[in-house]
């Protein structure tokens, strides 16, 4: 049979009907013979009812509508930007590839221009690599990366 | 998750939780806005098998609030008096202006509790979440919910005994 101390830990779960059937029956047996714990249960029950009745601020219907519309609009904007960046990367990359191919195959283009073009491509590649590495390093040391928004 | 699934009731619950944590209406509205955007941007992150949309939304709102507190380096456990934002928020016209004495005392004592105790009480008693969903919202084991809630209620009960 439970004593008061053991019942104390279970009273909250009993009040919320979150105990197993076995624990609930053990608490009920104890409550039948313990006025002190019955009184505590009554106090907890009153507190719970009172917390339920507390008023907290709410948003107006207009505020909610504005929030939802704004969220949808921002979501659409983000999708739009993603498509634009993706399109520019693919189209730009394809154009640069074709331009390089044409210049390298043209015997009239001086070597210095070919080298400059190669430098341009290599520089672009290094910048992308550097930005990627930096991002990776930041992610590794970001203490809040697990915070799910 | 469709936009229509985010009902006004879910938004209200999220806003109330954000106010309860951040104690500022504007910050709370921003946190809810971020959470809605998260929901719309990553709908697959919600798994109906793991609980209700309401519980999951509250988890996202809470995480958003925690992130805001960290970013602004504010202390979530700072004790607050009646002049702080939540008290001002209560004076808004859309709030119930008159509360009986018991509610005023209860509100005062809730503010004195540690953050983890206050939030578990509010999630259970005000938001009416089952223990399994409280565990999800707080990212703690289900077994911890009962013991934490038990300690929190006991502390609140003892504090409220002063007013007898």
Interface residues (C-beta under 8 A of the other chain):
Chain A: X8 X9 X10 X11 X12 X13 X16 X18 X40 X43 X44 X47 X48 X50 X51 X52 X53 X54 X55 X56 X57 X58 X59 X60 X61 X63 X64 X67 X68 X70 X71 X72 X74 X75 X78 X144 X147 X148 X149
Chain B: X3 X6 X8 X11 X12 X15 X16 X19 X20 X25 X28 X29 X32 X33 X34 X35 X36 X37 X38 X40 X41 X45 X59 X60 X63 X64 X66 X67 X70 X89 X90 X92 X94 X95 X96 X99 X102 X103 X106 X107 X110 X121 X122 X124 X125 X126 X128 X130 X131 X146 X147 X149 X150 X153 X154 X156 X157 X160
